[in-house]
Amino acid sequence: MLVSLCLILMAVSAYALPYVGADKSGEPIRPVCGTQEYWDIRAAELNWYADKAGCPTEGVCDNPATRDGTANDAMTVKVVFHVIRDKNGGMPIGLTEADVYNQVDQLNADYAAYNIDFQMQGLRYHNDRALTSVSAYSSSGRWWNDIMAIKDKYNESPSTQMNIYISGMDNGVYGVLLGIATFPWDPNAVAARGGLWLNSQYVGAGQGTASHEMGHCLGLWHTHHGVSETSGCADMCYENAHSRTDANADFVGDFCKDTMPTPTNYYCSAPGGTDCNGSSWGATDTGNFMGYAPDSCYDHFSDEQASRMHCWSRDMLPGLIITQSCSDPVPSAPSSLTATASGSYGMNLSWNDNSNNEDGFTVTRNGSVVANLGANTTSYGDSGLNCETSYNYAVYAGNCGGDSGSATAVGTTGTCPAATAVHVGAIDMSVSGNKRKTASASILIVDAGGSPISGASVSGAWSGTTSGSASGTTGSDGRVSFTSSNTRNSSYCWTFTVSNVSGTGLTYNAGANVMTSNSAGNACAGRVVYNGTIDWAEQDGLSGGSTRIAFNLLRNADVTLDVYDVRGHLVRRLVDGSSMSGENSVTWNGSTDSGQRASAGTYLFRLNAGGEVVNGRVLLVK
């Protein structure tokens, strides 16, 4: 199995990884989690993989028949914190005592929906000059020795409470280590080297590192375990198909069929690229605590993950948990469920509450849980649905004694609204970097009136110096940006081509595109229009209701220069014929082809020079 590092992100950005420097090759140094690496080392020590056929499983809780039958009764995990200070009692970098208590609160908030809470048994301080900041994360492995030394020296009753160690860490050439956890099937789990270690800079309110690492301690793999932590497409453990439709999904990847397979992904949005079948990655679970999304994206575990944590805790960690028995009778089932359309994309549910002892209600849509609601709730609004589509709903009550029967209903959403036609309004290109160059493409999506469209899903591909697919969603300004892979070459040319635009209530009118592709670089094949360090074309607004458009040709070429309004309608052809190399310009007096006066404002131009198309904007002033 490929040794792979796991990344846990902080709440510094909803879109990008924290950057802490660069290695000798110029690649970013990023925070990493050592849990997978720790387990690969331990598995080799235990000869774990060699003793198992097929995808390695670790015990009874990898069997869905056993795991899914586990009751998710209230469970309390006993934890004790150890803070490694310097010899003078100074706290590790970035840590306060309040951060430790806030971290307990954050753990409880993140796990509350899964009937798991954490009870602090104590906060211990250890003044230790040698271990207050562990060695840099590097190929030397000194970080491993330091963390194991902390555990060996300061563990406290590991068979009856989970030890959580906090220290600082030096930056290393391979990354900044955030945490290491011990899986429950590891014999170390309830021994001196069990528990988890956290980097002091990533502890406190709003931090997801501890919740991610605790998921490992309670039996969870990464959601990308069957993709980025396998040896490749030929690996028998590779997870490729939609989990909910793959009969083998419980036995590959992260062993949970309700988590979509996904490659390592550092953003809140779905990753680009294709799977081993050449299909685009689907609706990957970017908000799952066991993925690599930023902290701001983390908000849930799946149902299968919750059952897996309860199962593993009861099976392998009985001394560390407190379970609560329940003598409450199962609540009475709700009745009279109705499902009424709320516009084109929503559904309003209502029901009768027939019990007085429920802890809450669960709502399912087409067999999948969509909401867990509090006691005495009798309504729910479901959103984000497809228009003119029927859905099967069920609602049931539950408490620690079990779940009631269900009330069911079928509802159909309203009529689909007329689709809004959208097209590409601009593709703005740029190249940046020193030794390593990358290209950026900013895509503007507009409606027929030229207004920017937010929430449009844009897909396309890079070609030229480097290649690869890309996808993303436009923001409030109607734009989405993509960045190419980098190159060290002194000559370079990238082209970005939009392949599709989609979204709820949108239809893509490619024929109206101001441009469908654009290029940037100093060595684009067959280039006619000079690029260099300035834009391909520039315009000056002139007084008197006119504007000047300038362009620079590398050689003589047949040229057409057209002006369009923001709706994509041709207004005026300014040039139609041969132009000489060098500086060229033309002044537009603001009239249309029919001789009428155009109103002041922004217009689009399209320059075709010897088959090379350049697009831009002009401003007509009064």
C-alpha positions in Angstrom: 0.0 0.0 0.0 1.3 3.5 -1.0 2.6 5.4 2.0 0.7 8.7 1.8 0.5 11.8 4.0 -2.8 13.2 5.1 -3.6 16.8 5.0 -5.8 18.6 7.5 -6.7 22.2 6.8 -7.2 25.1 9.1 -9.9 27.7 9.0 -7.7 30.3 7.4 -9.4 30.2 4.0 -12.5 28.5 2.6 -10.6 28.0 -0.7 -6.9 27.4 -0.2 -4.5 25.6 1.9 -2.3 27.5 4.3 1.1 28.2 2.9 4.1 28.0 5.1 7.0 28.2 2.7 8.5 26.3 -0.2 10.8 23.4 -0.6 14.0 23.5 -2.7 12.0 22.8 -5.9 9.6 25.7 -5.2 6.6 23.5 -4.3 4.5 24.7 -1.3 5.2 23.2 2.1 1.8 22.3 3.5 0.5 21.0 6.9 0.2 17.2 7.0 -1.2 14.6 9.3 0.9 11.5 10.1 -1.9 9.0 10.9 -1.7 7.1 7.7 2.1 7.1 7.8 2.1 5.9 11.4 -0.2 3.0 10.5 1.8 2.0 7.5 4.9 1.8 9.8 2.9 -0.1 12.4 1.3 -2.5 9.9 4.8 -3.4 8.6 6.0 -4.0 12.2 3.0 -6.3 12.8 3.2 -8.0 9.4 -0.5 -6.9 9.1 -0.9 -6.8 5.4 1.0 -10.0 4.7 -1.4 -11.9 6.9 -4.5 -10.7 5.1 -5.9 -11.5 1.7 -7.5 -8.8 -0.4 -8.1 -5.3 1.0 -6.8 -5.3 4.6 -9.5 -5.2 7.2 -8.8 -5.0 10.9 -11.7 -6.6 12.8 -15.4 -7.3 13.2 -16.4 -3.7 12.7 -15.3 -3.7 9.1 -18.1 -6.2 8.5 -21.2 -4.1 7.7 -23.5 -6.8 9.1 -21.9 -6.3 12.5 -21.2 -2.6 12.3 -24.6 -1.5 11.1 -26.3 -3.4 13.8 -24.5 -1.4 16.5 -26.8 0.9 18.5 -25.5 4.4 18.5 -26.4 4.9 22.2 -25.0 7.8 24.1 -21.3 7.3 24.6 -18.7 9.4 26.6 -15.0 9.2 25.8 -12.7 10.0 28.7 -9.8 12.2 27.7 -6.8 13.7 29.5 -4.7 16.5 28.0 -0.9 16.8 28.3 0.7 20.2 27.4 4.5 20.1 26.9 5.9 23.4 28.0 9.5 24.7 28.0 11.8 24.5 31.0 10.4 27.8 32.3 6.8 26.9 32.0 6.3 28.8 28.8 3.4 27.5 26.6 4.0 25.9 23.2 3.8 28.3 20.3 0.3 29.7 19.6 -1.4 27.9 22.6 -3.2 29.2 25.6 -4.9 27.3 28.4 -8.2 28.6 27.1 -7.4 27.0 23.8 -7.3 23.5 25.4 -10.8 24.0 27.1 -12.1 25.5 23.8 -10.9 22.4 22.0 -12.9 20.1 24.3 -16.0 22.3 23.5 -15.2 22.0 19.8 -14.9 18.2 20.0 -18.3 18.0 21.8 -19.9 20.3 19.2 -18.6 18.3 16.3 -19.6 14.9 17.7 -22.9 15.9 19.4 -25.1 14.7 16.5 -23.6 11.2 16.8 -24.2 10.6 20.5 -20.6 10.9 21.3 -19.2 13.4 23.9 -15.9 13.9 25.5 -15.3 14.2 29.3 -12.1 15.9 30.4 -10.3 14.0 33.1 -7.6 16.5 33.6 -5.1 19.0 32.1 -1.5 18.1 32.8 1.5 20.5 32.3 5.0 19.1 31.7 8.0 21.3 31.6 10.4 19.6 29.2 12.9 21.7 27.2 13.8 18.8 24.9 10.2 18.0 23.8 8.3 21.3 23.9 8.9 21.6 20.2 9.4 18.3 18.3 11.8 18.0 15.4 11.0 19.3 12.0 8.9 17.0 9.8 11.6 15.6 7.4 13.0 12.4 6.0 15.2 12.0 9.1 12.3 10.6 11.1 13.3 12.6 14.2 9.8 13.9 14.6 8.6 10.3 15.0 11.1 9.6 17.7 10.2 12.9 19.6 6.4 12.2 19.5 6.9 8.6 20.7 9.2 9.9 23.4 6.4 12.2 24.6 4.0 9.3 24.7 6.4 7.0 26.5 7.3 9.6 29.1 3.9 11.2 29.9 1.1 8.7 29.2 -1.4 8.3 32.0 -3.6 5.2 32.5 -3.9 4.6 28.7 -6.3 1.7 29.2 -8.9 3.8 30.9 -8.6 7.2 29.2 -7.5 8.6 25.9 -4.3 10.7 26.2 -4.1 13.8 24.0 -0.6 15.4 23.8 0.0 19.0 22.7 3.4 20.4 21.8 5.0 22.8 19.3 6.8 21.7 16.1 9.6 23.1 14.0 8.8 23.7 10.3 10.3 21.0 8.1 11.1 20.7 4.4 8.3 18.1 3.9 5.6 20.0 5.7 4.2 21.0 9.1 2.8 18.0 11.0 -0.6 18.7 12.5 -1.4 15.5 14.3 -1.0 11.7 14.7 -3.7 9.3 15.9 -3.7 5.7 16.8 -6.4 3.4 15.2 -8.4 1.3 17.7 -7.3 -2.0 16.2 -3.6 -1.2 16.9 -2.5 -2.9 20.1 -0.9 0.5 21.0 -4.4 2.0 21.2 -4.8 1.2 24.9 -1.1 1.2 25.7 1.6 3.8 26.2 1.8 4.8 22.6 -2.0 5.2 22.0 -4.1 8.3 21.9 -3.2 11.3 19.7 -0.7 14.1 19.4 -1.6 17.6 18.2 0.5 20.6 17.0 -0.1 23.4 19.4 -0.7 25.9 16.6 -3.9 24.1 15.5 -5.7 23.7 18.9 -8.7 25.7 20.0 -12.1 26.9 19.0 -12.9 26.5 15.3 -10.1 24.0 14.7 -11.0 20.8 13.0 -7.7 19.0 13.4 -8.6 17.3 16.8 -12.0 16.2 15.4 -10.4 14.6 12.4 -7.7 12.9 14.5 -10.3 11.7 17.0 -12.2 10.1 14.1 -9.1 8.0 13.4 -8.9 7.0 17.1 -12.5 5.8 16.9 -11.9 3.7 13.8 -12.3 5.9 10.7 -10.1 6.1 7.6 -9.9 9.1 5.3 -12.7 9.5 2.8 -10.0 9.3 0.1 -8.5 6.2 1.5 -9.5 4.1 -1.5 -8.1 6.7 -4.0 -5.2 8.7 -2.9 -3.9 6.1 -0.4 -3.8 3.2 -2.8 -1.1 2.3 -5.2 -3.2 3.2 -8.3 -6.0 2.0 -10.5 -4.8 -1.6 -10.5 -5.0 -1.8 -6.7 -7.8 -4.2 -5.6 -8.8 -1.7 -2.9 -9.3 1.2 -5.3 -12.7 2.8 -4.9 -14.1 4.0 -8.2 -17.8 3.5 -8.4 -20.6 5.5 -6.7 -20.5 4.1 -3.2 -24.3 3.7 -2.8 -24.6 1.7 -6.0 -21.4 -0.4 -5.6 -22.2 -3.8 -3.9 -18.5 -4.0 -2.9 -18.3 -0.4 -1.4 -18.3 -1.7 2.2 -15.1 -3.6 1.5 -12.9 -1.0 -0.4 -11.8 2.5 0.3 -12.8 3.7 3.7 -15.2 0.7 4.2 -18.2 3.0 4.3 -20.6 2.8 1.4 -22.2 6.2 2.1 -19.0 8.2 1.6 -18.3 9.0 -2.1 -14.8 8.0 -3.4 -12.7 11.1 -3.9 -9.0 12.0 -4.5 -7.1 14.1 -2.2 -8.9 17.5 -2.3 -8.0 20.7 -0.6 -11.0 22.8 -1.3 -14.7 23.1 -0.3 -15.7 22.3 -3.9 -15.5 19.0 -5.7 -12.1 18.2 -7.2 -11.3 18.4 -10.8 -9.9 15.5 -12.9 -11.3 12.1 -13.7 -11.4 8.7 -12.1 -9.9 5.5 -13.4 -12.9 5.0 -15.7 -12.2 8.4 -17.3 -15.4 9.9 -15.7 -15.4 13.1 -13.8 -15.4 12.8 -10.0 -19.0 13.1 -8.8 -20.5 14.8 -5.8 -17.7 14.1 -3.4 -18.3 14.7 0.3 -16.2 17.8 0.8 -17.7 18.6 4.2 -16.8 15.3 5.8 -14.5 15.6 8.9 -12.4 12.8 7.5 -11.5 14.5 4.2 -8.9 17.2 3.5 -11.2 20.3 3.2 -10.5 23.4 5.2 -12.0 23.6 8.7 -14.7 26.0 7.5 -16.1 23.2 5.3 -16.2 20.5 8.0 -19.7 19.8 9.3 -20.5 16.1 9.5 -19.7 12.4 9.6 -21.8 9.9 7.5 -24.3 7.5 9.1 -21.9 4.6 8.3 -19.0 6.4 9.9 -21.1 7.0 13.1 -22.0 3.3 13.4 -18.3 2.4 12.7 -17.1 4.7 15.5 -19.6 3.3 18.0 -18.8 -0.3 17.0 -15.0 0.1 17.3 -15.3 2.0 20.6 -17.3 -0.8 22.1 -15.2 -3.6 20.6 -11.7 -2.3 21.2 -11.8 0.7 23.7 -14.3 -0.4 26.4 -12.1 1.0 29.2 -12.0 4.5 27.6 -15.8 5.0 27.3 -18.8 5.4 29.5 -22.0 4.0 27.9 -25.4 5.1 29.1 -28.1 2.5 29.5 -31.7 3.3 28.6 -35.0 2.0 29.9 -37.2 4.5 27.9 -39.9 2.8 25.8 -39.6 3.4 22.0 -41.6 6.5 21.1 -44.9 6.2 19.2 -44.7 6.7 15.5 -45.7 10.1 14.0 -48.7 10.2 11.6 -50.4 12.2 8.9 -47.2 13.1 7.0 -47.8 15.5 4.1 -45.4 16.6 1.5 -46.3 19.8 -0.4 -44.3 21.5 -3.1 -42.6 24.8 -2.1 -41.9 26.4 -5.5 -39.9 24.5 -8.1 -37.1 23.3 -5.9 -38.4 22.8 -2.4 -40.9 20.7 -0.3 -42.7 21.4 2.9 -43.3 18.5 5.2 -45.7 18.4 8.2 -46.8 15.6 10.6 -48.4 14.8 13.9 -46.3 14.2 16.9 -47.9 11.2 18.8 -45.3 10.7 21.5 -44.1 12.6 24.5 -40.7 10.9 25.1 -38.8 11.3 21.8 -35.4 12.8 21.7 -36.0 13.9 18.2 -37.2 13.1 14.7 -35.4 11.8 11.6 -36.4 12.8 8.1 -35.4 10.6 5.1 -35.7 11.4 1.4 -35.6 8.4 -1.0 -34.1 6.3 1.8 -31.3 8.7 2.8 -31.3 10.8 5.9 -31.7 14.5 5.2 -32.4 16.0 8.6 -32.2 15.2 12.3 -34.6 17.4 14.2 -35.3 18.1 17.9 -38.1 16.8 20.0 -41.7 18.2 19.5 -40.9 19.2 15.9 -43.8 18.8 13.4 -42.5 20.3 10.2 -39.5 20.5 8.0 -38.6 22.5 4.8 -36.5 20.5 2.3 -34.6 22.5 -0.4 -32.2 22.1 -3.3 -34.4 19.6 -5.1 -35.0 19.1 -8.8 -38.1 20.7 -10.3 -41.0 18.5 -11.5 -39.6 15.5 -9.6 -41.3 13.1 -7.1 -39.7 12.3 -3.8 -40.5 9.6 -1.2 -40.3 10.9 2.4 -40.4 9.2 5.7 -40.3 10.6 9.3 -39.7 8.6 12.5 -39.2 9.5 16.1 -36.3 8.1 18.3 -34.8 8.0 21.7 -32.2 6.0 23.5 -34.7 3.1 23.5 -34.8 2.9 19.7 -36.7 4.3 16.7 -40.4 4.3 16.1 -42.2 3.3 13.0 -42.4 5.8 10.1 -45.0 8.1 8.6 -44.6 8.2 4.8 -45.6 10.5 2.0 -44.8 11.2 -1.7 -44.5 14.8 -2.9 -43.7 16.4 -6.3 -41.9 19.7 -6.8 -43.4 22.5 -8.8 -43.1 23.3 -12.5 -39.6 24.0 -13.8 -39.1 27.7 -14.5 -37.9 28.9 -17.9 -34.2 28.5 -18.1 -31.9 31.5 -18.2 -29.6 31.4 -21.2 -26.0 32.1 -20.3 -22.7 32.3 -22.2 -19.0 33.1 -21.7 -18.6 36.9 -21.5 -14.8 36.9 -21.1 -11.7 34.7 -20.5 -9.0 36.8 -19.0 -5.6 35.2 -19.0 -2.3 36.0 -17.2 1.0 34.4 -16.5 2.9 34.8 -13.2 5.8 33.4 -11.4 9.6 33.6 -11.4 11.5 30.4 -11.9 8.2 28.5 -12.0 5.5 29.9 -14.3 1.8 29.3 -14.1 -1.1 30.5 -16.1 -4.4 31.8 -14.7 -7.8 32.0 -16.5 -10.6 34.1 -15.1 -13.9 33.1 -16.7 -16.9 35.5 -16.7 -20.4 34.0 -17.2 -23.2 36.4 -18.1 -26.8 36.2 -19.2 -28.2 37.5 -22.5 -28.2 41.0 -21.1 -24.6 40.9 -20.0 -25.4 40.6 -16.2 -23.0 38.3 -14.3 -24.4 34.9 -13.2 -23.4 33.5 -9.8 -23.6 29.8 -9.0 -22.9 28.6 -12.5 -20.8 25.4 -12.8 -18.0 25.9 -15.3 -15.8 23.1 -16.7 -13.0 23.3 -19.1 -9.4 22.1 -19.8 -5.9 23.4 -20.0 -3.8 22.6 -23.1 -0.4 23.6 -24.3 2.6 23.7 -22.0 0.7 21.7 -19.3 -2.7 20.1 -19.5 -5.6 19.0 -17.3 -9.3 19.5 -16.6 -10.8 22.0 -14.3 -14.2 22.8 -12.9 -15.6 25.4 -10.4 -18.5 27.6 -9.6 -18.9 31.3 -10.3 -19.1 33.8 -7.4 -21.3 36.8 -7.0 -19.3 38.6 -9.7 -20.0 35.9 -12.2 -16.4 34.8 -12.3 -14.5 31.6 -11.6 -10.7 31.3 -11.8 -8.5 28.4 -12.6 -4.7 28.0 -12.4 -2.6 25.7 -14.6 0.2 23.4 -13.5 3.6 25.1 -13.4 6.6 24.9 -15.7 10.3 25.7 -15.4 10.5 26.1 -19.2 11.7 29.5 -20.6 9.2 29.1 -23.4 5.5 28.5 -22.6 2.0 28.8 -24.0 -1.2 27.8 -22.2 -4.7 27.7 -23.7 -7.8 27.4 -21.6 -11.0 26.2 -23.3 -14.5 26.2 -21.7 -16.3 22.9 -22.4 -19.6 23.4 -20.6 -21.6 25.8 -18.3 -24.4 24.4 -16.3 -26.6 25.1 -13.2 -30.1 24.9 -11.9 -32.3 27.0 -14.1 -29.5 27.7 -16.6 -29.0 26.7 -20.2 -25.7 27.2 -21.9 -25.8 29.1 -25.2 -22.3 28.4 -26.5 -23.1 30.2 -29.8 -23.3 33.5 -27.9 -19.8 33.2 -26.3 -17.7 36.2 -26.7 -14.9 33.6 -26.6 -14.7 29.9 -25.8 -10.9 29.7 -25.4 -8.0 32.0 -24.8 -4.2 31.7 -24.6 -1.3 33.2 -22.7 2.4 32.8 -22.9 5.6 33.9 -24.7 5.7 31.0 -27.2 2.2 30.3 -28.4 2.4 28.6 -31.8 1.6 30.7 -34.8 1.1 33.9 -32.7 0.3 36.9 -34.7 -0.7 39.4 -32.0 2.1 40.6 -29.8 1.8 39.5 -26.1 4.9 40.4 -24.3 4.3 42.2 -21.0 1.2 44.1 -22.1 -2.3 43.1 -22.9 -3.0 41.8 -26.4 -5.0 44.9 -27.2 -5.7 48.1 -25.4 -8.2 50.9 -25.9 -8.3 54.6 -25.0 -11.6 56.4 -24.4 -11.6 59.6 -26.4 -13.8 62.7 -26.1 -16.5 63.4 -28.5 -18.1 59.9 -28.3 -15.3 57.9 -29.8 -12.7 55.3 -28.6 -9.4 54.1 -30.0 -8.4 50.4 -30.2 -4.7 49.6 -30.6 -3.1 46.3 -31.5 0.4 45.1 -32.3 1.1 42.5 -35.0 4.2 40.4 -35.3 3.7 40.0 -39.0 1.5 41.1 -41.9 -1.9 39.5 -41.6 -5.5 39.6 -42.8 -7.5 41.3 -40.0 -11.1 41.7 -39.0 -12.0 43.8 -36.0 -15.7 43.6 -34.8 -17.5 45.4 -32.0 -20.3 43.7 -30.1 -22.7 44.8 -27.4 -22.8 43.0 -24.1 -25.6 40.7 -25.4 -23.3 39.4 -28.1 -24.9 41.3 -31.0 -22.7 42.7 -33.8 -22.6 46.5 -33.7 -19.8 47.5 -36.1 -17.1 45.9 -38.2 -14.2 48.3 -38.0 -11.4 46.5 -39.9 -11.8 44.0 -42.8 -8.6 43.6 -44.8 -4.8 43.3 -44.6 -2.8 45.0 -41.8 0.9 45.6 -41.6 3.2 44.3 -38.9 3.9 46.6 -35.9 1.6 49.1 -34.2 -1.9 49.4 -35.6 -4.9 51.4 -34.3 -8.4 52.3 -35.4 -10.8 54.8 -34.0 -14.5 54.0 -33.5 -16.7 57.1 -33.6 -19.6 55.3 -31.8 -21.8 54.6 -34.8 -23.3 51.2 -35.7 -23.1 49.5 -39.1 -26.5 51.1 -39.9 -25.1 54.6 -39.1 -27.1 55.0 -35.8 -25.4 56.4 -32.7 -24.5 53.8 -30.1 -25.1 54.7 -26.4 -22.1 55.2 -24.1 -21.0 52.2 -22.1 -18.9 49.0 -22.4 -18.6 47.1 -25.6 -16.7 43.9 -26.6 -14.3 43.6 -29.5 -13.1 40.6 -31.3 -9.8 40.8 -33.3 -9.1 38.1 -35.8 -5.5 38.4 -37.1 -4.5 35.6 -39.4 -6.8 33.2 -37.6 -5.7 34.1 -34.2 -8.6 35.5 -32.2 -8.2 38.1 -29.4 -11.1 39.4 -27.4 -11.4 42.4 -25.1 -13.5 45.4 -24.1 -13.8 48.9 -25.2 -15.4 51.9 -23.4 -17.4 54.3 -25.5 -17.5 57.7 -23.8 -19.5 60.9 -24.4 
